[in-house]
Amino acid sequence: MSEIEQTLAEIEQRMLDADAAYDAKFFEEHCAEDFMAMGSYGIVSRQQVLDMYAGGTANPDRRNQAHDVVVKPLGPAGAVVAYKLTSTTGDETSSWYASTVYRQTADGWRVVLLHQTPI
């Protein structure tokens, strides 16, 4: 695995951990200003995501895990991370196919687009 692939796979898992913990600070730091997310919830902006995490409460039993992660570099300053996501809370597990588009900036890798499709 290349350095870019390893770095982005690690950031992706940190993002999934931050999602489970409702860690708004992670999303504020790692989402680009033009970030958007898409899924069964519709299309939402960076500010909507930040508001959701700031206003929510974490469930200490929730766990998110990326499986079969594939990182596809898009030149020197971009990449797509694709994987199967499982989210478990207690005895309940949900699964999605997910992809995240990253852009490298002077401040590091930033999430530009997140897309999740329920399985």
KOLKOL-497183 format. One line per 5 residues: for each residue x, y, z of N, C-alpha, C. Coordinates in nm, 2 decimals, padded with zeros to 4 digits. Example, Ala and Ser with C-alpha at 12.3 -4.5 7.8 and 13.67 -1.06 7.14 Angstrom:
KOLKOL-497183
01.32/-00.57/00.78/01.23/-00.45/00.78/01.32/-00.33/00.78 | 01.28/-00.22/00.71/01.37/-00.11/00.71/01.29/00.00/00.79 .
end
This chain:
KOLKOL-497183
00.09/-00.12/00.00/00.00/00.00/00.00/00.09/00.12/00.00 | 00.06/00.22/-00.09/00.14/00.34/-00.10/00.12/00.43/00.02 | 00.20/00.53/00.04/00.19/00.62/00.15/00.05/00.70/00.14 | 00.01/00.74/00.02/-00.11/00.81/00.00/-00.23/00.72/00.04 | -00.22/00.59/-00.01/-00.33/00.50/00.02/-00.34/00.47/00.17 .
-00.23/00.46/00.24/-00.23/00.43/00.38/-00.28/00.55/00.46 | -00.24/00.67/00.42/-00.28/00.80/00.49/-00.43/00.82/00.47 | -00.48/00.80/00.35/-00.63/00.82/00.33/-00.71/00.71/00.39 | -00.67/00.59/00.39/-00.74/00.48/00.46/-00.75/00.51/00.61 | -00.64/00.57/00.67/-00.64/00.60/00.81/-00.73/00.72/00.84 .
-00.73/00.82/00.76/-00.82/00.94/00.77/-00.96/00.89/00.76 | -00.99/00.81/00.67/-01.13/00.76/00.65/-01.18/00.69/00.77 | -01.10/00.60/00.83/-01.14/00.53/00.95/-01.16/00.63/01.07 | -01.07/00.73/01.08/-01.09/00.83/01.18/-01.22/00.91/01.16 | -01.25/00.93/01.03/-01.38/01.00/01.00/-01.50/00.91/01.05 .
-01.49/00.78/01.02/-01.60/00.69/01.07/-01.61/00.69/01.22 | -01.49/00.69/01.29/-01.49/00.70/01.43/-01.55/00.83/01.48 | -01.51/00.94/01.42/-01.57/01.07/01.45/-01.72/01.07/01.43 | -01.77/01.01/01.33/-01.91/01.00/01.30/-01.98/00.93/01.42 | -01.93/00.82/01.46/-01.99/00.74/01.57/-01.99/00.82/01.70 .
-01.88/00.90/01.72/-01.87/00.98/01.84/-01.93/01.12/01.83 | -01.99/01.15/01.72/-02.04/01.29/01.69/-01.94/01.39/01.73 | -01.82/01.37/01.67/-01.71/01.46/01.69/-01.71/01.57/01.58 | -01.78/01.68/01.61/-01.79/01.79/01.52/-01.66/01.85/01.48 | -01.56/01.85/01.58/-01.43/01.91/01.55/-01.36/01.84/01.44 .
-01.37/01.71/01.43/-01.30/01.64/01.32/-01.36/01.69/01.19 | -01.49/01.70/01.18/-01.55/01.74/01.05/-01.52/01.88/01.01 | -01.51/01.97/01.11/-01.48/02.11/01.09/-01.34/02.12/01.04 | -01.25/02.04/01.09/-01.11/02.04/01.05/-01.08/01.97/00.92 | -01.15/01.86/00.89/-01.12/01.78/00.77/-01.21/01.79/00.65 .
-01.32/01.87/00.66/-01.40/01.89/00.55/-01.37/02.02/00.48 | -01.35/02.01/00.35/-01.33/02.13/00.27/-01.44/02.23/00.28 | -01.42/02.35/00.25/-01.52/02.45/00.25/-01.64/02.42/00.15 | -01.60/02.36/00.04/-01.71/02.32/-00.06/-01.76/02.18/-00.04 | -01.73/02.12/00.07/-01.78/01.98/00.11/-01.93/01.96/00.09 .
-01.97/01.84/00.05/-02.11/01.80/00.05/-02.11/01.65/00.07 | -02.23/01.61/00.12/-02.25/01.47/00.15/-02.38/01.43/00.08 | -02.38/01.30/00.03/-02.50/01.25/-00.04/-02.53/01.11/00.01 | -02.66/01.09/00.02/-02.71/00.95/00.06/-02.86/00.95/00.07 | -02.91/00.85/00.14/-03.06/00.84/00.15/-03.11/00.96/00.22 .
-03.03/01.04/00.29/-03.07/01.16/00.36/-03.08/01.28/00.27 | -03.04/01.26/00.14/-03.04/01.38/00.05/-02.90/01.43/00.03 | -02.89/01.55/-00.02/-02.76/01.62/-00.04/-02.75/01.73/00.07 | -02.64/01.73/00.14/-02.63/01.82/00.25/-02.49/01.89/00.24 | -02.49/02.02/00.29/-02.37/02.10/00.28/-02.28/02.08/00.41 .
-02.16/02.13/00.40/-02.07/02.13/00.51/-02.13/02.18/00.64 | -02.20/02.30/00.63/-02.26/02.36/00.74/-02.37/02.27/00.80 | -02.45/02.21/00.72/-02.55/02.12/00.77/-02.49/02.00/00.85 | -02.38/01.95/00.79/-02.31/01.84/00.86/-02.26/01.88/01.00 | -02.19/02.00/01.00/-02.14/02.05/01.12/-02.24/02.08/01.22 .
-02.36/02.13/01.18/-02.47/02.16/01.27/-02.52/02.02/01.33 | -02.53/01.92/01.25/-02.58/01.79/01.29/-02.49/01.74/01.40 | -02.36/01.74/01.38/-02.27/01.68/01.47/-02.27/01.76/01.60 | -02.27/01.89/01.59/-02.27/01.98/01.71/-02.39/01.96/01.79 | -02.50/01.93/01.73/-02.63/01.92/01.80/-02.66/01.78/01.85 .
-02.59/01.68/01.80/-02.62/01.54/01.83/-02.55/01.49/01.95 | -02.59/01.37/01.99/-02.52/01.30/02.10/-02.47/01.16/02.05 | -02.36/01.13/02.09/-02.30/01.00/02.05/-02.36/00.89/02.13 | -02.36/00.77/02.07/-02.40/00.65/02.14/-02.27/00.57/02.16 | -02.24/00.55/02.29/-02.11/00.49/02.32/-02.10/00.34/02.27 .
-02.21/00.28/02.23/-02.21/00.15/02.18/-02.19/00.14/02.03 | -02.19/00.25/01.96/-02.19/00.26/01.81/-02.05/00.24/01.76 | -02.03/00.16/01.66/-01.90/00.13/01.60/-01.92/00.14/01.45 | -01.83/00.20/01.38/-01.83/00.21/01.23/-01.70/00.14/01.18 | -01.70/00.06/01.08/-01.58/00.00/01.03/-01.59/00.00/00.87 .
-01.47/00.04/00.81/-01.45/00.03/00.67/-01.40/-00.11/00.64 | -01.45/-00.17/00.53/-01.40/-00.30/00.49/-01.37/-00.30/00.34 | -01.27/-00.37/00.30/-01.23/-00.38/00.16/-01.20/-00.24/00.10 | -01.12/-00.16/00.17/-01.09/-00.03/00.13/-01.01/-00.03/00.00 | -01.05/00.06/-00.09/-00.97/00.08/-00.22/-00.95/00.23/-00.23 .
-00.82/00.27/-00.25/-00.79/00.41/-00.27/-00.74/00.42/-00.41 | -00.80/00.52/-00.48/-00.77/00.55/-00.62/-00.72/00.69/-00.63 | -00.58/00.71/-00.64/-00.53/00.84/-00.66/-00.58/00.90/-00.79 | -00.61/01.03/-00.78/-00.65/01.11/-00.90/-00.55/01.22/-00.92 | -00.43/01.18/-00.97/-00.32/01.28/-00.98/-00.26/01.31/-00.85 .
-00.17/01.41/-00.84/-00.10/01.44/-00.72/-00.18/01.50/-00.61 | -00.30/01.55/-00.64/-00.37/01.63/-00.53/-00.51/01.58/-00.51 | -00.54/01.46/-00.55/-00.68/01.41/-00.53/-00.68/01.26/-00.52 | -00.79/01.21/-00.47/-00.81/01.06/-00.46/-00.95/01.03/-00.42 | -00.99/00.91/-00.45/-01.12/00.85/-00.41/-01.09/00.73/-00.32 .
-01.17/00.72/-00.21/-01.16/00.61/-00.12/-01.30/00.54/-00.13 | -01.30/00.41/-00.16/-01.43/00.34/-00.17/-01.42/00.22/-00.09 | -01.53/00.18/-00.03/-01.53/00.07/00.07/-01.67/00.03/00.10 | -01.69/-00.08/00.18/-01.81/-00.12/00.24/-01.81/-00.08/00.38 | -01.91/-00.01/00.43/-01.92/00.04/00.56/-02.02/-00.04/00.64 .
-01.98/-00.08/00.76/-02.08/-00.14/00.85/-02.08/-00.06/00.98 | -02.20/-00.04/01.03/-02.22/00.04/01.15/-02.30/-00.05/01.24 | -02.25/-00.07/01.36/-02.31/-00.15/01.46/-02.34/-00.08/01.59 | -02.46/-00.09/01.63/-02.51/-00.04/01.76/-02.58/-00.15/01.83 | -02.52/-00.20/01.94/-02.58/-00.31/02.01/-02.59/-00.43/01.92 .
-02.71/-00.49/01.90/-02.73/-00.60/01.82/-02.76/-00.57/01.67 | -02.78/-00.44/01.64/-02.82/-00.39/01.51/-02.70/-00.35/01.43 | -02.70/-00.40/01.30/-02.59/-00.37/01.21/-02.65/-00.32/01.08 | -02.60/-00.21/01.03/-02.64/-00.16/00.90/-02.52/-00.15/00.81 | -02.54/-00.16/00.67/-02.43/-00.16/00.58/-02.46/-00.07/00.47 .
-02.35/-00.01/00.41/-02.35/00.08/00.30/-02.23/00.06/00.21 | -02.24/00.10/00.09/-02.13/00.12/00.00/-02.10/00.27/00.02 | -01.97/00.30/00.03/-01.94/00.44/00.05/-01.82/00.48/-00.03 | -01.82/00.61/-00.07/-01.70/00.66/-00.14/-01.68/00.80/-00.09 | -01.55/00.84/-00.08/-01.51/00.97/-00.03/-01.41/01.03/-00.13 .
-01.43/01.15/-00.17/-01.34/01.22/-00.26/-01.25/01.31/-00.17 | -01.12/01.31/-00.19/-01.03/01.39/-00.11/-00.95/01.48/-00.20 | -00.92/01.60/-00.15/-00.83/01.70/-00.22/-00.72/01.73/-00.12 | -00.59/01.73/-00.18/-00.48/01.77/-00.09/-00.46/01.92/-00.10 | -00.45/01.98/00.01/-00.43/02.12/00.02/-00.31/02.15/00.10 .
-00.27/02.28/00.12/-00.16/02.32/00.20/-00.17/02.27/00.34 | -00.30/02.25/00.39/-00.33/02.21/00.53/-00.34/02.06/00.54 | -00.33/01.98/00.43/-00.34/01.84/00.43/-00.46/01.79/00.35 | -00.49/01.67/00.36/-00.60/01.61/00.28/-00.74/01.65/00.34 | -00.83/01.70/00.26/-00.96/01.74/00.30/-01.07/01.67/00.22 .
-01.18/01.64/00.29/-01.29/01.57/00.23/-01.37/01.67/00.15 | -01.40/01.63/00.02/-01.47/01.72/-00.07/-01.61/01.67/-00.09 | -01.62/01.53/-00.10/-01.75/01.47/-00.13/-01.76/01.34/-00.06 | -01.87/01.31/00.01/-01.90/01.18/00.07/-02.03/01.13/00.02 | -02.03/01.00/-00.03/-02.15/00.94/-00.08/-02.17/00.81/-00.02 .
-02.29/00.78/00.03/-02.32/00.65/00.09/-02.45/00.60/00.03 | -02.44/00.47/-00.01/-02.56/00.40/-00.06/-02.59/00.28/00.03 | -02.71/00.28/00.09/-02.75/00.16/00.18/-02.75/00.03/00.10 | -02.71/-00.07/00.16/-02.72/-00.21/00.10/-02.84/-00.28/00.15 .
end
